[in-house]
Amino acid sequence: MKEISLCDMAARAEALGISLGELALRDEAQRSGTDAEQVLEQMTETWGVMRESVRAGLEKPRRSRGGMIGGEGILLKTYLGQSHSYCGESVLGAVSAALAVSCQNAAMGKIVAAPTAGASGILPGVLTMIAERDGKSEREIALALFTAAAVGLVISANASLSGAAGGCQAECGSGAAMAAAAAVELAGGTPRQACHAVAMTLKNQMGLVCDPVAGLVEVPCAKRNAAGAALALVSADMALAGIESVIPADEVIVAMGKVGRALPESLRETSKGGLAATPTGRQIADRLGGNLSKL
Amino acid sequence: MSNAQSVFNIIGPVMIGPSSSHTAGAARLGKIARAFLGSTPRSARMELHGSFWHTHEGHGTDLAIVAGLLGFDTDDERIKRSFSIAAEQGLHFSFEPADLGDVHPNSVRFHLRSDADSIELTGASVGGGNILVTEVMGFETKLTGRSNALFTIHEDRPGVIASVAQVVARHRINIAFMRVSRQDEGTLACMILESDSALPPQAVQEIAALPPIRAARVIEKV
């Protein structure tokens, strides 16, 4: 038997008539022996850091330490203002913010690991867009972060959140699944719909390898944060529309853990395979090797 | 819920990027090394092993280690300017590659010097920002930096540990974990004592004044 199950949590929340986020908040207050208001306040502070990382990444974009990325967020935001885009303001707003935070991370800016530094763009990207578009309060966003955290806790217990252990599906896949559940609850969806959004997100990230070029958290990490944010919104919309995942979220999570363990070492954050092993990837690694301070 | 993990391990920590093990863990190693020395070093030579050497510049591991030596936390925005702040504060530092043997791939060996003292220690960044100090002044240790600790170097003879424990008990501090190791019988030994709450300065002074104690230092959690 699994120790924690997302479906059980959703059933508990629905029986109590509360959201997954509210349930996770109550559990955390009980676990830590702290007042729920205080725990919510701490999460509100964390949200403040996330929002600031988006702002800094969009207003003062910098080149990453390895010099491979920088400024993609603002590029997309400018395009969004000037062009008849395919994805529209919601998706591209979230994606541009996710890119901005990923670049902040790669440029040694302050970020919130969510669930990891490598996947730190997805949640702030999705939540900033929703907060601005729908005028959500800090409290509502903080509660949605508890929804996201509940999903992360279940994945951590039953699969993995680490690229070295489970590939990028464990980092950006988990970040996207967490964001999808948060987006569902912010739109007024049920805990059960949040579970379907998690399942549909992880299904579409399953098998994603961790193959950072030159061992740096830059390429392809930033663009995987971008795609993760977009996928989270698509999954949330599908779930809110009433589309269900045939395979339940908990089973998808366990399957993801198994796929992660089956990945060869070369595709688990060792920079020995995938994009890191392409001719261009190797060329960049050779160029950067021992020379990064000169960039 | 039956899990013991906090939601703030999932949404968090707040940190300076880009990597929890190569940046946040590296800063914590620098900070704990500084605590063993007791002040900001005048000079610091770091031997970087394995992955720590190969990607240290790209991940800012070097900046983070120096930031830790200056006493900065993992979310301090000054981490990226740590080299110039070190220069202002008269901290001279260098990094070099090293094969430290059969250790964790993210390991570093510190050689630190202040006006009064010098210290050598080895530690590793073991993932997710967690660290382990494995060796101090040639003594084997296992220190995670998650709780407050007292570090002593003392003469290896009967009764020393009991007299230290007496001082701690008198101050009503509960010892959570204790580890003693020595190089050779009857020479010098080292003790790391982790406590639930921080030892008051007076207790540390009393311990330092015990005749067999050569050095006693508070290692605050990082």
Boltz contact constraints between the chains, C-beta under 6 A:
constraints:
  - contact:
      token1: [A, 3]
      token2: [B, 2]
      max_distance: 6.0
  - contact:
      token1: [A, 4]
      token2: [B, 3]
      max_distance: 6.0
  - contact:
      token1: [A, 27]
      token2: [B, 1]
      max_distance: 6.0
  - contact:
      token1: [A, 28]
      token2: [B, 7]
      max_distance: 6.0
  - contact:
      token1: [A, 46]
      token2: [B, 11]
      max_distance: 6.0
  - contact:
      token1: [A, 49]
      token2: [B, 14]
      max_distance: 6.0
  - contact:
      token1: [A, 65]
      token2: [B, 58]
      max_distance: 6.0
  - contact:
      token1: [A, 65]
      token2: [B, 60]
      max_distance: 6.0
  - contact:
      token1: [A, 66]
      token2: [B, 58]
      max_distance: 6.0
  - contact:
      token1: [A, 105]
      token2: [B, 17]
      max_distance: 6.0
  - contact:
      token1: [A, 105]
      token2: [B, 18]
      max_distance: 6.0
  - contact:
      token1: [A, 106]
      token2: [B, 18]
      max_distance: 6.0
  - contact:
      token1: [A, 108]
      token2: [B, 16]
      max_distance: 6.0
  - contact:
      token1: [A, 108]
      token2: [B, 17]
      max_distance: 6.0
  - contact:
      token1: [A, 108]
      token2: [B, 60]
      max_distance: 6.0
  - contact:
      token1: [A, 108]
      token2: [B, 80]
      max_distance: 6.0
  - contact:
      token1: [A, 110]
      token2: [B, 16]
      max_distance: 6.0
  - contact:
      token1: [A, 110]
      token2: [B, 75]
      max_distance: 6.0
  - contact:
      token1: [A, 110]
      token2: [B, 77]
      max_distance: 6.0
  - contact:
      token1: [A, 111]
      token2: [B, 17]
      max_distance: 6.0
  - contact:
      token1: [A, 112]
      token2: [B, 12]
      max_distance: 6.0
  - contact:
      token1: [A, 112]
      token2: [B, 14]
      max_distance: 6.0
  - contact:
      token1: [A, 113]
      token2: [B, 13]
      max_distance: 6.0
  - contact:
      token1: [A, 113]
      token2: [B, 20]
      max_distance: 6.0
  - contact:
      token1: [A, 114]
      token2: [B, 11]
      max_distance: 6.0
  - contact:
      token1: [A, 115]
      token2: [B, 10]
      max_distance: 6.0
  - contact:
      token1: [A, 117]
      token2: [B, 17]
      max_distance: 6.0
  - contact:
      token1: [A, 117]
      token2: [B, 18]
      max_distance: 6.0
  - contact:
      token1: [A, 117]
      token2: [B, 19]
      max_distance: 6.0
  - contact:
      token1: [A, 117]
      token2: [B, 20]
      max_distance: 6.0
  - contact:
      token1: [A, 145]
      token2: [B, 11]
      max_distance: 6.0
  - contact:
      token1: [A, 149]
      token2: [B, 7]
      max_distance: 6.0
  - contact:
      token1: [A, 149]
      token2: [B, 10]
      max_distance: 6.0
  - contact:
      token1: [A, 149]
      token2: [B, 11]
      max_distance: 6.0
  - contact:
      token1: [A, 152]
      token2: [B, 10]
      max_distance: 6.0
  - contact:
      token1: [A, 153]
      token2: [B, 3]
      max_distance: 6.0
  - contact:
      token1: [A, 153]
      token2: [B, 5]
      max_distance: 6.0
  - contact:
      token1: [A, 153]
      token2: [B, 10]
      max_distance: 6.0
  - contact:
      token1: [A, 157]
      token2: [B, 3]
      max_distance: 6.0
  - contact:
      token1: [A, 215]
      token2: [B, 55]
      max_distance: 6.0
  - contact:
      token1: [A, 216]
      token2: [B, 58]
      max_distance: 6.0
  - contact:
      token1: [A, 217]
      token2: [B, 18]
      max_distance: 6.0
  - contact:
      token1: [A, 217]
      token2: [B, 19]
      max_distance: 6.0
  - contact:
      token1: [A, 292]
      token2: [B, 57]
      max_distance: 6.0
  - contact:
      token1: [A, 292]
      token2: [B, 58]
      max_distance: 6.0
  - contact:
      token1: [A, 293]
      token2: [B, 57]
      max_distance: 6.0
